[in-house]
Amino acid sequence: QVQVVESGGGLVQTGDSLRLSCAASGRTFNSYDMGWFRQAPGKEREFVAAISSSGEDTLYKDSVKGRFTISRDSAKNTVYLQMNSLKAEDTAVYYCALNMGSLGGPSKAAYEYDYWGQGTQVTVSS
């Protein structure tokens, strides 16, 4: 059974930075694409960023390009989301997810992800 656990959320001010971490259990972590999604109050869950199993390919939501960076450390079975220049509209619960069936590179589609974490709250105060 694969477990995914996020950490690193918190309350920050506009323009601040925050780094989220996602630890995944299991020896096959390096075989799978990983993604970050978020859900703001009253809104649907949306894609934020994804990274291929090799770490060579990444994908971002347009509104976070240039501000957020997804990366992974295979030795630590961990994926990171570095968030800079945070805005109030980035406020949401952030979820990490693992995609066991990826074939064509990292995906934006939530339904393609098989395992999800419990989420970590990010609040950006203006």
Salt bridges, closest charged atoms under 4 A:
GLU46 OE2 - ARG38 NE 2.63
GLU46 OE1 - LYS61 NZ 3.30
ASP62 OD1 - LYS65 NZ 3.16
ASP90 OD1 - ARG38 NH1 2.98
ASP90 OD2 - ARG67 NH1 2.76
